[in-house]
């Protein structure tokens, strides 16, 4: 969650409460990202599997694949994740222009 600079270890108890770390934030509209609005800290909404795919994507753009050989030897979920991440990056770049 680089955009928001969220680090759970640095949040005080008061920040955790207002940011919606453990329960919904009491502040209406606390979190907005494009067309989405959240009542909980976005960091708590991201599943571990998504973080793993983003980490794998980092290595993918450096030229490394999870399994040896080519694309046909990669798990279908990895291929789907890479395609989804690429589409989102392209969409974000378009909206920034």
BARO-689473 format. One record per atom (N, C-alpha, C, O): residue in three letters; residue number from 1; x, y, z. Coordinates in Angstrom, 1 decimal, decimal comma, m for minus. Layout:
REM residues N
res: Ala&n: NUM&X: X&Y: Y&Z: Z
...
REM end
This chain:
REM residues 97
res: Unk&n: 1&X: 0,8&Y: m1,2&Z: 0,0
res: Unk&n: 1&X: 0,0&Y: 0,0&Z: 0,0
res: Unk&n: 1&X: 0,9&Y: 1,3&Z: 0,0
res: Unk&n: 1&X: 0,7&Y: 2,2&Z: 0,8
res: Unk&n: 2&X: 1,8&Y: 1,3&Z: m0,9
res: Unk&n: 2&X: 2,7&Y: 2,3&Z: m1,0
res: Unk&n: 2&X: 2,1&Y: 3,7&Z: m1,2
res: Unk&n: 2&X: 2,5&Y: 4,7&Z: m0,6
res: Unk&n: 3&X: 1,0&Y: 3,8&Z: m2,0
res: Unk&n: 3&X: 0,3&Y: 5,0&Z: m2,2
res: Unk&n: 3&X: m0,1&Y: 5,7&Z: m1,0
res: Unk&n: 3&X: 0,0&Y: 7,0&Z: m0,8
res: Unk&n: 4&X: m0,6&Y: 4,9&Z: 0,0
res: Unk&n: 4&X: m1,0&Y: 5,5&Z: 1,3
res: Unk&n: 4&X: 0,1&Y: 5,5&Z: 2,4
res: Unk&n: 4&X: m0,1&Y: 6,1&Z: 3,4
res: Unk&n: 5&X: 1,2&Y: 4,9&Z: 2,1
res: Unk&n: 5&X: 2,3&Y: 4,8&Z: 3,0
res: Unk&n: 5&X: 1,8&Y: 4,2&Z: 4,3
res: Unk&n: 5&X: 2,1&Y: 4,7&Z: 5,4
res: Unk&n: 6&X: 1,2&Y: 3,0&Z: 4,2
res: Unk&n: 6&X: 0,6&Y: 2,4&Z: 5,4
res: Unk&n: 6&X: 1,6&Y: 1,4&Z: 6,0
res: Unk&n: 6&X: 2,1&Y: 0,5&Z: 5,2
res: Unk&n: 7&X: 1,9&Y: 1,5&Z: 7,2
res: Unk&n: 7&X: 2,8&Y: 0,6&Z: 7,9
res: Unk&n: 7&X: 2,1&Y: 0,3&Z: 9,3
res: Unk&n: 7&X: 2,1&Y: 1,1&Z: 10,2
res: Unk&n: 8&X: 1,5&Y: m0,9&Z: 9,4
res: Unk&n: 8&X: 0,8&Y: m1,3&Z: 10,5
res: Unk&n: 8&X: 1,6&Y: m1,2&Z: 11,8
res: Unk&n: 8&X: 1,0&Y: m0,9&Z: 12,9
res: Unk&n: 9&X: 2,9&Y: m1,4&Z: 11,8
res: Unk&n: 9&X: 3,7&Y: m1,3&Z: 12,9
res: Unk&n: 9&X: 3,9&Y: 0,1&Z: 13,5
res: Unk&n: 9&X: 4,2&Y: 0,3&Z: 14,6
res: Unk&n: 10&X: 3,6&Y: 1,1&Z: 12,6
res: Unk&n: 10&X: 3,8&Y: 2,5&Z: 13,0
res: Unk&n: 10&X: 2,5&Y: 3,2&Z: 13,5
res: Unk&n: 10&X: 2,6&Y: 4,3&Z: 14,0
res: Unk&n: 11&X: 1,4&Y: 2,5&Z: 13,3
res: Unk&n: 11&X: 0,1&Y: 3,1&Z: 13,6
res: Unk&n: 11&X: m0,1&Y: 3,0&Z: 15,2
res: Unk&n: 11&X: 0,1&Y: 2,0&Z: 15,8
res: Unk&n: 12&X: m0,5&Y: 4,1&Z: 15,7
res: Unk&n: 12&X: m0,9&Y: 4,1&Z: 17,2
res: Unk&n: 12&X: m2,2&Y: 3,5&Z: 17,3
res: Unk&n: 12&X: m2,9&Y: 3,3&Z: 16,3
res: Unk&n: 13&X: m2,7&Y: 3,3&Z: 18,5
res: Unk&n: 13&X: m4,0&Y: 2,7&Z: 18,8
res: Unk&n: 13&X: m5,1&Y: 3,7&Z: 18,2
res: Unk&n: 13&X: m6,1&Y: 3,2&Z: 17,7
res: Unk&n: 14&X: m4,9&Y: 5,0&Z: 18,4
res: Unk&n: 14&X: m5,8&Y: 6,0&Z: 17,9
res: Unk&n: 14&X: m5,9&Y: 5,9&Z: 16,4
res: Unk&n: 14&X: m7,0&Y: 6,0&Z: 15,8
res: Unk&n: 15&X: m4,7&Y: 5,8&Z: 15,7
res: Unk&n: 15&X: m4,7&Y: 5,8&Z: 14,3
res: Unk&n: 15&X: m5,4&Y: 4,5&Z: 13,8
res: Unk&n: 15&X: m6,1&Y: 4,5&Z: 12,8
res: Unk&n: 16&X: m5,1&Y: 3,4&Z: 14,5
res: Unk&n: 16&X: m5,8&Y: 2,1&Z: 14,1
res: Unk&n: 16&X: m7,3&Y: 2,2&Z: 14,1
res: Unk&n: 16&X: m8,0&Y: 1,7&Z: 13,3
res: Unk&n: 17&X: m7,8&Y: 2,9&Z: 15,2
res: Unk&n: 17&X: m9,2&Y: 3,1&Z: 15,3
res: Unk&n: 17&X: m9,8&Y: 4,0&Z: 14,2
res: Unk&n: 17&X: m10,8&Y: 3,6&Z: 13,6
res: Unk&n: 18&X: m9,2&Y: 5,1&Z: 14,0
res: Unk&n: 18&X: m9,7&Y: 6,0&Z: 12,9
res: Unk&n: 18&X: m9,5&Y: 5,5&Z: 11,5
res: Unk&n: 18&X: m10,2&Y: 5,9&Z: 10,6
res: Unk&n: 19&X: m8,5&Y: 4,7&Z: 11,3
res: Unk&n: 19&X: m8,2&Y: 4,2&Z: 10,0
res: Unk&n: 19&X: m9,0&Y: 2,9&Z: 9,6
res: Unk&n: 19&X: m9,0&Y: 2,5&Z: 8,5
res: Unk&n: 20&X: m9,6&Y: 2,3&Z: 10,7
res: Unk&n: 20&X: m10,4&Y: 1,1&Z: 10,4
res: Unk&n: 20&X: m9,5&Y: m0,1&Z: 10,3
res: Unk&n: 20&X: m9,8&Y: m1,0&Z: 9,4
res: Unk&n: 21&X: m8,5&Y: m0,3&Z: 11,2
res: Unk&n: 21&X: m7,7&Y: m1,5&Z: 11,1
res: Unk&n: 21&X: m8,4&Y: m2,7&Z: 11,6
res: Unk&n: 21&X: m8,3&Y: m3,8&Z: 11,0
res: Unk&n: 22&X: m9,1&Y: m2,6&Z: 12,7
res: Unk&n: 22&X: m9,8&Y: m3,8&Z: 13,3
res: Unk&n: 22&X: m11,3&Y: m3,7&Z: 13,2
res: Unk&n: 22&X: m11,9&Y: m4,8&Z: 13,1
res: Unk&n: 23&X: m11,8&Y: m2,5&Z: 13,2
res: Unk&n: 23&X: m13,3&Y: m2,4&Z: 13,0
res: Unk&n: 23&X: m13,4&Y: m1,2&Z: 12,0
res: Unk&n: 23&X: m12,5&Y: m0,5&Z: 11,6
res: Unk&n: 24&X: m14,6&Y: m1,0&Z: 11,5
res: Unk&n: 24&X: m14,9&Y: 0,0&Z: 10,5
res: Unk&n: 24&X: m14,5&Y: 1,4&Z: 11,1
res: Unk&n: 24&X: m14,7&Y: 1,7&Z: 12,2
res: Unk&n: 25&X: m13,9&Y: 2,2&Z: 10,2
res: Unk&n: 25&X: m13,5&Y: 3,6&Z: 10,6
res: Unk&n: 25&X: m14,8&Y: 4,4&Z: 11,0
res: Unk&n: 25&X: m15,8&Y: 4,3&Z: 10,2
res: Unk&n: 26&X: m14,7&Y: 5,2&Z: 12,0
res: Unk&n: 26&X: m15,8&Y: 6,1&Z: 12,4
res: Unk&n: 26&X: m15,9&Y: 7,3&Z: 11,5
res: Unk&n: 26&X: m16,8&Y: 8,1&Z: 11,5
res: Unk&n: 27&X: m14,9&Y: 7,5&Z: 10,6
res: Unk&n: 27&X: m14,8&Y: 8,7&Z: 9,8
res: Unk&n: 27&X: m15,4&Y: 8,3&Z: 8,4
res: Unk&n: 27&X: m14,8&Y: 7,5&Z: 7,7
res: Unk&n: 28&X: m16,5&Y: 8,9&Z: 8,0
res: Unk&n: 28&X: m17,1&Y: 8,6&Z: 6,7
res: Unk&n: 28&X: m16,1&Y: 9,0&Z: 5,6
res: Unk&n: 28&X: m15,5&Y: 10,1&Z: 5,6
res: Unk&n: 29&X: m16,0&Y: 8,1&Z: 4,6
res: Unk&n: 29&X: m15,2&Y: 8,4&Z: 3,5
res: Unk&n: 29&X: m13,7&Y: 8,4&Z: 3,8
res: Unk&n: 29&X: m12,9&Y: 9,0&Z: 3,1
res: Unk&n: 30&X: m13,3&Y: 7,7&Z: 4,8
res: Unk&n: 30&X: m11,9&Y: 7,7&Z: 5,2
res: Unk&n: 30&X: m11,0&Y: 7,2&Z: 4,1
res: Unk&n: 30&X: m9,9&Y: 7,8&Z: 3,9
res: Unk&n: 31&X: m11,4&Y: 6,2&Z: 3,4
res: Unk&n: 31&X: m10,5&Y: 5,6&Z: 2,3
res: Unk&n: 31&X: m11,2&Y: 5,7&Z: 1,0
res: Unk&n: 31&X: m12,3&Y: 5,2&Z: 0,8
res: Unk&n: 32&X: m10,6&Y: 6,4&Z: 0,1
res: Unk&n: 32&X: m11,2&Y: 6,5&Z: m1,3
res: Unk&n: 32&X: m10,0&Y: 6,2&Z: m2,3
res: Unk&n: 32&X: m8,9&Y: 6,8&Z: m2,2
res: Unk&n: 33&X: m10,3&Y: 5,3&Z: m3,2
res: Unk&n: 33&X: m9,3&Y: 5,0&Z: m4,3
res: Unk&n: 33&X: m10,1&Y: 4,9&Z: m5,6
res: Unk&n: 33&X: m10,8&Y: 3,9&Z: m5,8
res: Unk&n: 34&X: m9,9&Y: 5,8&Z: m6,4
res: Unk&n: 34&X: m10,6&Y: 5,9&Z: m7,7
res: Unk&n: 34&X: m12,1&Y: 5,9&Z: m7,4
res: Unk&n: 34&X: m12,6&Y: 6,8&Z: m6,7
res: Unk&n: 35&X: m12,8&Y: 4,9&Z: m7,9
res: Unk&n: 35&X: m14,3&Y: 4,8&Z: m7,7
res: Unk&n: 35&X: m14,7&Y: 4,0&Z: m6,4
res: Unk&n: 35&X: m15,8&Y: 3,9&Z: m6,1
res: Unk&n: 36&X: m13,7&Y: 3,5&Z: m5,7
res: Unk&n: 36&X: m14,0&Y: 2,7&Z: m4,5
res: Unk&n: 36&X: m13,8&Y: 3,5&Z: m3,2
res: Unk&n: 36&X: m13,0&Y: 4,4&Z: m3,1
res: Unk&n: 37&X: m14,7&Y: 3,1&Z: m2,3
res: Unk&n: 37&X: m14,6&Y: 3,7&Z: m1,0
res: Unk&n: 37&X: m14,7&Y: 2,6&Z: 0,0
res: Unk&n: 37&X: m15,5&Y: 1,6&Z: m0,1
res: Unk&n: 38&X: m13,8&Y: 2,7&Z: 1,0
res: Unk&n: 38&X: m13,7&Y: 1,6&Z: 2,0
res: Unk&n: 38&X: m13,9&Y: 2,2&Z: 3,4
res: Unk&n: 38&X: m13,6&Y: 3,3&Z: 3,7
res: Unk&n: 39&X: m14,4&Y: 1,4&Z: 4,3
res: Unk&n: 39&X: m14,5&Y: 1,8&Z: 5,7
res: Unk&n: 39&X: m13,4&Y: 1,1&Z: 6,6
res: Unk&n: 39&X: m13,2&Y: 1,5&Z: 7,7
res: Unk&n: 40&X: m12,7&Y: 0,2&Z: 5,9
res: Unk&n: 40&X: m11,6&Y: m0,5&Z: 6,6
res: Unk&n: 40&X: m10,2&Y: m0,1&Z: 6,0
res: Unk&n: 40&X: m10,2&Y: 0,3&Z: 4,8
res: Unk&n: 41&X: m9,2&Y: m0,2&Z: 6,7
res: Unk&n: 41&X: m7,8&Y: 0,1&Z: 6,1
res: Unk&n: 41&X: m7,6&Y: m0,8&Z: 4,9
res: Unk&n: 41&X: m7,8&Y: m2,0&Z: 5,0
res: Unk&n: 42&X: m7,2&Y: m0,2&Z: 3,8
res: Unk&n: 42&X: m7,0&Y: m1,1&Z: 2,6
res: Unk&n: 42&X: m6,0&Y: m2,2&Z: 2,8
res: Unk&n: 42&X: m6,1&Y: m3,3&Z: 2,2
res: Unk&n: 43&X: m5,1&Y: m2,0&Z: 3,7
res: Unk&n: 43&X: m4,1&Y: m3,0&Z: 4,0
res: Unk&n: 43&X: m4,7&Y: m4,3&Z: 4,6
res: Unk&n: 43&X: m4,2&Y: m5,4&Z: 4,3
res: Unk&n: 44&X: m5,8&Y: m4,1&Z: 5,3
res: Unk&n: 44&X: m6,5&Y: m5,3&Z: 5,9
res: Unk&n: 44&X: m7,3&Y: m6,0&Z: 4,9
res: Unk&n: 44&X: m7,7&Y: m7,1&Z: 5,2
res: Unk&n: 45&X: m7,6&Y: m5,4&Z: 3,8
res: Unk&n: 45&X: m8,5&Y: m5,9&Z: 2,8
res: Unk&n: 45&X: m7,7&Y: m6,8&Z: 1,7
res: Unk&n: 45&X: m8,3&Y: m7,5&Z: 1,0
res: Unk&n: 46&X: m6,4&Y: m6,6&Z: 1,7
res: Unk&n: 46&X: m5,6&Y: m7,3&Z: 0,7
res: Unk&n: 46&X: m5,2&Y: m8,7&Z: 1,2
res: Unk&n: 46&X: m4,6&Y: m8,8&Z: 2,3
res: Unk&n: 47&X: m5,6&Y: m9,7&Z: 0,5
res: Unk&n: 47&X: m5,3&Y: m11,1&Z: 0,9
res: Unk&n: 47&X: m3,8&Y: m11,4&Z: 0,7
res: Unk&n: 47&X: m3,2&Y: m10,8&Z: m0,2
res: Unk&n: 48&X: m3,3&Y: m12,3&Z: 1,5
res: Unk&n: 48&X: m1,9&Y: m12,7&Z: 1,4
res: Unk&n: 48&X: m1,6&Y: m13,2&Z: 0,0
res: Unk&n: 48&X: m0,5&Y: m12,9&Z: m0,5
res: Unk&n: 49&X: m2,5&Y: m13,9&Z: m0,6
res: Unk&n: 49&X: m2,3&Y: m14,5&Z: m2,0
res: Unk&n: 49&X: m2,0&Y: m13,3&Z: m3,0
res: Unk&n: 49&X: m1,2&Y: m13,5&Z: m3,9
res: Unk&n: 50&X: m2,8&Y: m12,2&Z: m2,8
res: Unk&n: 50&X: m2,6&Y: m11,1&Z: m3,7
res: Unk&n: 50&X: m1,2&Y: m10,5&Z: m3,5
res: Unk&n: 50&X: m0,5&Y: m10,1&Z: m4,5
res: Unk&n: 51&X: m0,8&Y: m10,4&Z: m2,3
res: Unk&n: 51&X: 0,6&Y: m9,9&Z: m2,0
res: Unk&n: 51&X: 1,6&Y: m10,8&Z: m2,7
res: Unk&n: 51&X: 2,6&Y: m10,3&Z: m3,2
res: Unk&n: 52&X: 1,4&Y: m12,1&Z: m2,6
res: Unk&n: 52&X: 2,3&Y: m13,1&Z: m3,2
res: Unk&n: 52&X: 2,4&Y: m12,9&Z: m4,7
res: Unk&n: 52&X: 3,5&Y: m12,9&Z: m5,3
res: Unk&n: 53&X: 1,2&Y: m12,7&Z: m5,3
res: Unk&n: 53&X: 1,2&Y: m12,5&Z: m6,8
res: Unk&n: 53&X: 1,9&Y: m11,2&Z: m7,2
res: Unk&n: 53&X: 2,6&Y: m11,2&Z: m8,2
res: Unk&n: 54&X: 1,7&Y: m10,2&Z: m6,4
res: Unk&n: 54&X: 2,4&Y: m8,9&Z: m6,7
res: Unk&n: 54&X: 3,9&Y: m9,1&Z: m6,5
res: Unk&n: 54&X: 4,7&Y: m8,5&Z: m7,3
res: Unk&n: 55&X: 4,3&Y: m9,9&Z: m5,6
res: Unk&n: 55&X: 5,8&Y: m10,2&Z: m5,4
res: Unk&n: 55&X: 6,3&Y: m11,0&Z: m6,6
res: Unk&n: 55&X: 7,4&Y: m10,7&Z: m7,1
res: Unk&n: 56&X: 5,5&Y: m11,9&Z: m7,0
res: Unk&n: 56&X: 5,9&Y: m12,7&Z: m8,2
res: Unk&n: 56&X: 6,0&Y: m11,9&Z: m9,4
res: Unk&n: 56&X: 6,8&Y: m12,1&Z: m10,3
res: Unk&n: 57&X: 5,0&Y: m10,9&Z: m9,5
res: Unk&n: 57&X: 5,0&Y: m10,0&Z: m10,7
res: Unk&n: 57&X: 6,3&Y: m9,2&Z: m10,7
res: Unk&n: 57&X: 6,9&Y: m8,9&Z: m11,8
res: Unk&n: 58&X: 6,8&Y: m8,8&Z: m9,5
res: Unk&n: 58&X: 8,1&Y: m8,0&Z: m9,5
res: Unk&n: 58&X: 9,2&Y: m8,8&Z: m10,1
res: Unk&n: 58&X: 10,0&Y: m8,3&Z: m10,9
res: Unk&n: 59&X: 9,3&Y: m10,1&Z: m9,8
res: Unk&n: 59&X: 10,3&Y: m11,0&Z: m10,4
res: Unk&n: 59&X: 10,0&Y: m11,2&Z: m11,9
res: Unk&n: 59&X: 11,0&Y: m11,3&Z: m12,7
res: Unk&n: 60&X: 8,8&Y: m11,3&Z: m12,3
res: Unk&n: 60&X: 8,4&Y: m11,5&Z: m13,7
res: Unk&n: 60&X: 8,9&Y: m10,4&Z: m14,5
res: Unk&n: 60&X: 9,4&Y: m10,6&Z: m15,6
res: Unk&n: 61&X: 8,7&Y: m9,1&Z: m14,1
res: Unk&n: 61&X: 9,1&Y: m8,0&Z: m14,9
res: Unk&n: 61&X: 10,7&Y: m7,9&Z: m15,0
res: Unk&n: 61&X: 11,2&Y: m7,2&Z: m15,8
res: Unk&n: 62&X: 11,3&Y: m8,6&Z: m14,1
res: Unk&n: 62&X: 12,8&Y: m8,7&Z: m14,1
res: Unk&n: 62&X: 13,3&Y: m9,8&Z: m15,0
res: Unk&n: 62&X: 14,5&Y: m10,0&Z: m15,2
res: Unk&n: 63&X: 12,3&Y: m10,6&Z: m15,5
res: Unk&n: 63&X: 12,7&Y: m11,7&Z: m16,4
res: Unk&n: 63&X: 12,6&Y: m13,1&Z: m15,8
res: Unk&n: 63&X: 13,1&Y: m14,1&Z: m16,4
res: Unk&n: 64&X: 12,2&Y: m13,2&Z: m14,6
res: Unk&n: 64&X: 12,1&Y: m14,5&Z: m13,9
res: Unk&n: 64&X: 10,7&Y: m15,1&Z: m13,8
res: Unk&n: 64&X: 9,8&Y: m14,3&Z: m13,6
res: Unk&n: 65&X: 10,6&Y: m16,4&Z: m14,1
res: Unk&n: 65&X: 9,3&Y: m17,0&Z: m14,0
res: Unk&n: 65&X: 9,4&Y: m18,0&Z: m12,8
res: Unk&n: 65&X: 10,4&Y: m18,4&Z: m12,4
res: Unk&n: 66&X: 8,2&Y: m18,3&Z: m12,2
res: Unk&n: 66&X: 8,2&Y: m19,2&Z: m11,0
res: Unk&n: 66&X: 8,7&Y: m20,6&Z: m11,3
res: Unk&n: 66&X: 9,4&Y: m21,2&Z: m10,4
res: Unk&n: 67&X: 8,4&Y: m21,1&Z: m12,4
res: Unk&n: 67&X: 8,9&Y: m22,4&Z: m12,8
res: Unk&n: 67&X: 9,8&Y: m22,4&Z: m14,0
res: Unk&n: 67&X: 9,8&Y: m21,4&Z: m14,8
res: Unk&n: 68&X: 10,8&Y: m23,3&Z: m14,1
res: Unk&n: 68&X: 11,7&Y: m23,3&Z: m15,2
res: Unk&n: 68&X: 11,0&Y: m23,4&Z: m16,5
res: Unk&n: 68&X: 9,8&Y: m23,8&Z: m16,6
res: Unk&n: 69&X: 11,7&Y: m23,2&Z: m17,6
res: Unk&n: 69&X: 11,2&Y: m23,3&Z: m19,0
res: Unk&n: 69&X: 10,3&Y: m22,1&Z: m19,3
res: Unk&n: 69&X: 10,5&Y: m21,0&Z: m18,8
res: Unk&n: 70&X: 9,3&Y: m22,3&Z: m20,1
res: Unk&n: 70&X: 8,5&Y: m21,2&Z: m20,7
res: Unk&n: 70&X: 7,1&Y: m21,0&Z: m20,0
res: Unk&n: 70&X: 6,9&Y: m21,6&Z: m19,0
res: Unk&n: 71&X: 6,3&Y: m20,3&Z: m20,7
res: Unk&n: 71&X: 5,0&Y: m19,9&Z: m20,2
res: Unk&n: 71&X: 4,1&Y: m21,2&Z: m20,0
res: Unk&n: 71&X: 3,3&Y: m21,2&Z: m19,1
res: Unk&n: 72&X: 4,2&Y: m22,2&Z: m20,9
res: Unk&n: 72&X: 3,4&Y: m23,4&Z: m20,8
res: Unk&n: 72&X: 3,7&Y: m24,1&Z: m19,5
res: Unk&n: 72&X: 2,8&Y: m24,9&Z: m19,1
res: Unk&n: 73&X: 4,8&Y: m23,9&Z: m18,8
res: Unk&n: 73&X: 5,1&Y: m24,6&Z: m17,6
res: Unk&n: 73&X: 4,7&Y: m23,8&Z: m16,3
res: Unk&n: 73&X: 5,0&Y: m24,2&Z: m15,2
res: Unk&n: 74&X: 4,1&Y: m22,6&Z: m16,5
res: Unk&n: 74&X: 3,7&Y: m21,8&Z: m15,4
res: Unk&n: 74&X: 2,3&Y: m22,1&Z: m15,0
res: Unk&n: 74&X: 1,5&Y: m22,5&Z: m15,8
res: Unk&n: 75&X: 2,0&Y: m22,0&Z: m13,7
res: Unk&n: 75&X: 0,6&Y: m22,2&Z: m13,2
res: Unk&n: 75&X: m0,4&Y: m21,3&Z: m13,8
res: Unk&n: 75&X: 0,0&Y: m20,1&Z: m14,1
res: Unk&n: 76&X: m1,5&Y: m21,8&Z: m14,1
res: Unk&n: 76&X: m2,6&Y: m20,9&Z: m14,8
res: Unk&n: 76&X: m2,9&Y: m19,7&Z: m13,9
res: Unk&n: 76&X: m3,1&Y: m18,6&Z: m14,4
res: Unk&n: 77&X: m2,9&Y: m19,9&Z: m12,6
res: Unk&n: 77&X: m3,2&Y: m18,8&Z: m11,7
res: Unk&n: 77&X: m2,2&Y: m17,7&Z: m11,8
res: Unk&n: 77&X: m2,5&Y: m16,5&Z: m11,8
res: Unk&n: 78&X: m0,9&Y: m18,1&Z: m12,0
res: Unk&n: 78&X: 0,2&Y: m17,1&Z: m12,1
res: Unk&n: 78&X: 0,0&Y: m16,3&Z: m13,4
res: Unk&n: 78&X: 0,1&Y: m15,1&Z: m13,4
res: Unk&n: 79&X: m0,3&Y: m17,0&Z: m14,5
res: Unk&n: 79&X: m0,5&Y: m16,4&Z: m15,8
res: Unk&n: 79&X: m1,7&Y: m15,4&Z: m15,7
res: Unk&n: 79&X: m1,7&Y: m14,3&Z: m16,2
res: Unk&n: 80&X: m2,8&Y: m15,8&Z: m15,1
res: Unk&n: 80&X: m4,0&Y: m15,0&Z: m14,9
res: Unk&n: 80&X: m3,6&Y: m13,7&Z: m14,1
res: Unk&n: 80&X: m4,1&Y: m12,6&Z: m14,4
res: Unk&n: 81&X: m2,9&Y: m13,9&Z: m13,0
res: Unk&n: 81&X: m2,5&Y: m12,8&Z: m12,2
res: Unk&n: 81&X: m1,6&Y: m11,8&Z: m12,9
res: Unk&n: 81&X: m1,9&Y: m10,6&Z: m12,8
res: Unk&n: 82&X: m0,7&Y: m12,3&Z: m13,7
res: Unk&n: 82&X: 0,2&Y: m11,4&Z: m14,5
res: Unk&n: 82&X: m0,7&Y: m10,6&Z: m15,5
res: Unk&n: 82&X: m0,5&Y: m9,4&Z: m15,6
res: Unk&n: 83&X: m1,6&Y: m11,2&Z: m16,2
res: Unk&n: 83&X: m2,5&Y: m10,5&Z: m17,1
res: Unk&n: 83&X: m3,3&Y: m9,5&Z: m16,4
res: Unk&n: 83&X: m3,4&Y: m8,3&Z: m16,9
res: Unk&n: 84&X: m3,9&Y: m9,8&Z: m15,3
res: Unk&n: 84&X: m4,7&Y: m8,9&Z: m14,5
res: Unk&n: 84&X: m3,9&Y: m7,7&Z: m14,0
res: Unk&n: 84&X: m4,3&Y: m6,5&Z: m14,1
res: Unk&n: 85&X: m2,7&Y: m8,0&Z: m13,5
res: Unk&n: 85&X: m1,8&Y: m6,9&Z: m13,0
res: Unk&n: 85&X: m1,4&Y: m5,9&Z: m14,2
res: Unk&n: 85&X: m1,5&Y: m4,7&Z: m14,0
res: Unk&n: 86&X: m1,1&Y: m6,5&Z: m15,3
res: Unk&n: 86&X: m0,7&Y: m5,7&Z: m16,5
res: Unk&n: 86&X: m1,9&Y: m4,8&Z: m16,9
res: Unk&n: 86&X: m1,7&Y: m3,7&Z: m17,2
res: Unk&n: 87&X: m3,1&Y: m5,4&Z: m16,9
res: Unk&n: 87&X: m4,3&Y: m4,6&Z: m17,3
res: Unk&n: 87&X: m4,5&Y: m3,5&Z: m16,4
res: Unk&n: 87&X: m4,8&Y: m2,3&Z: m16,8
res: Unk&n: 88&X: m4,4&Y: m3,7&Z: m15,1
res: Unk&n: 88&X: m4,6&Y: m2,7&Z: m14,1
res: Unk&n: 88&X: m3,5&Y: m1,6&Z: m14,2
res: Unk&n: 88&X: m3,8&Y: m0,4&Z: m14,1
res: Unk&n: 89&X: m2,3&Y: m2,0&Z: m14,4
res: Unk&n: 89&X: m1,2&Y: m1,0&Z: m14,6
res: Unk&n: 89&X: m1,5&Y: m0,1&Z: m15,8
res: Unk&n: 89&X: m1,4&Y: 1,1&Z: m15,8
res: Unk&n: 90&X: m1,9&Y: m0,7&Z: m16,9
res: Unk&n: 90&X: m2,3&Y: 0,0&Z: m18,1
res: Unk&n: 90&X: m3,4&Y: 1,0&Z: m17,9
res: Unk&n: 90&X: m3,4&Y: 2,1&Z: m18,3
res: Unk&n: 91&X: m4,5&Y: 0,5&Z: m17,2
res: Unk&n: 91&X: m5,6&Y: 1,3&Z: m16,8
res: Unk&n: 91&X: m5,2&Y: 2,5&Z: m16,0
res: Unk&n: 91&X: m5,7&Y: 3,6&Z: m16,2
res: Unk&n: 92&X: m4,4&Y: 2,3&Z: m15,0
res: Unk&n: 92&X: m3,9&Y: 3,4&Z: m14,1
res: Unk&n: 92&X: m3,1&Y: 4,4&Z: m14,9
res: Unk&n: 92&X: m3,3&Y: 5,6&Z: m14,7
res: Unk&n: 93&X: m2,3&Y: 3,9&Z: m15,8
res: Unk&n: 93&X: m1,5&Y: 4,9&Z: m16,6
res: Unk&n: 93&X: m2,4&Y: 5,7&Z: m17,5
res: Unk&n: 93&X: m2,1&Y: 6,9&Z: m17,7
res: Unk&n: 94&X: m3,4&Y: 5,1&Z: m18,1
res: Unk&n: 94&X: m4,4&Y: 5,8&Z: m18,9
res: Unk&n: 94&X: m5,1&Y: 6,9&Z: m18,1
res: Unk&n: 94&X: m5,3&Y: 8,0&Z: m18,6
res: Unk&n: 95&X: m5,5&Y: 6,5&Z: m16,9
res: Unk&n: 95&X: m6,3&Y: 7,5&Z: m16,1
res: Unk&n: 95&X: m5,4&Y: 8,6&Z: m15,6
res: Unk&n: 95&X: m5,9&Y: 9,7&Z: m15,3
res: Unk&n: 96&X: m4,1&Y: 8,4&Z: m15,5
res: Unk&n: 96&X: m3,1&Y: 9,5&Z: m15,1
res: Unk&n: 96&X: m2,9&Y: 10,5&Z: m16,2
res: Unk&n: 96&X: m2,5&Y: 11,6&Z: m16,0
res: Unk&n: 97&X: m3,1&Y: 10,1&Z: m17,5
res: Unk&n: 97&X: m2,9&Y: 11,0&Z: m18,6
res: Unk&n: 97&X: m4,0&Y: 11,9&Z: m18,8
res: Unk&n: 97&X: m3,9&Y: 12,8&Z: m19,8
REM end
